[in-house]
Amino acid sequence: MFTSFGEKSLLAESVAKRLLNDVRAYLKTDAAVGEHLADQLLLPMALAGSGTFSCSKVSQHALTNAEVISRFLPVRITFEPQERSSICTVAAA
């Protein structure tokens, strides 16, 4: 799912163009999830104890989230760059 929100004094066409650029960038990857969903999946996977998924881009927010989670739960979260995505792995520490 992709979303885009308008801003005051910003043409609707500009909002749509931003969204289209996001969709096109995602479609160029072979990732299962996008940049913004990746950081949200980390906590449920850590609570489950393990898991792996591919993401289009690893954001600074995802890296920070992984660090915070690993301070509270006995898991190790890694991000491995691939050719057109990154693999996120959550494993027991």
N, C-alpha and C positions, 0 to 999 in steps of 0.2 A: 504494500500500500504506500502511496506517496501522497503527501499533502503540501500545500503551499498557502500562505496567508497574505492577504493584502496589507498594505500600509497606506497611511494618509499620503495623498498626493502621488501615489504610484499607480500607473495605469494597469488595468486588468491584464492587458497583453504582456506587460512586463512580469507580472506574477506568473502567468501561464508559461512564459519563456523560461523563467527560473526553474519551474517544475519540470518542463520538458528537458532542460539540461541535466537535472538530477536523474531523470528516468534514463536518458541516453547514456550517462556515465555508468549507471548500475548495469544496464544491458551489455556493456562492453566487458563486464567481469563474468566469471563463472561462479559467483558467490551465491550461497543460499539466502543470506540476509544482508541488508544494507548497513551502512555505517551507524545509523541511529538505533537500530534494533539490537545490534551486537552488544552494546553496553548494558542493555536491559535484560539480556538473556544470561548474563554472568551469574547473578545472584541465585536464580532458580537452579541453575546447573550446579553451582557450588553447594547449595542445600541438598541436592540430589546426590552429590558426592563425585560426579564425573560427567563428562560429555565432550563432544566435539562438534564444531560447526564452522562453515566458511563464511567470511564476511568480505564485503567489497572494499572496505577501508577501515583501518584501526584508528579511531579518534583518540585524542588526548584524554577525553572523558572516559573512554573504555580502559585506557591504561591506568588512570587514576582509580577507577572503580575496581579494577582487578587488584590493585595494590591494597586498597581499603578492605576488600573482601578477604584477602589472604591474611590480613592482620587479625581477623575475627574468626575465621573458619580454617580448619586444617586442610587447605587445598592449595595447589600450585596452579596458576593460570598463565599460560604461555600463548604468544601470538607468533606464528611462523609465516613469513611472507612466501607467497607462491607467485607464479607468473601473472595471473589475473585476479588474485584474491589473497586473503590471508586465512590461515587455519588457526582457530582458537581452540585450545584444549584445556579443559578443567580436569585435574587429577588429584587424587588424595595425596597429601604431603607426607 
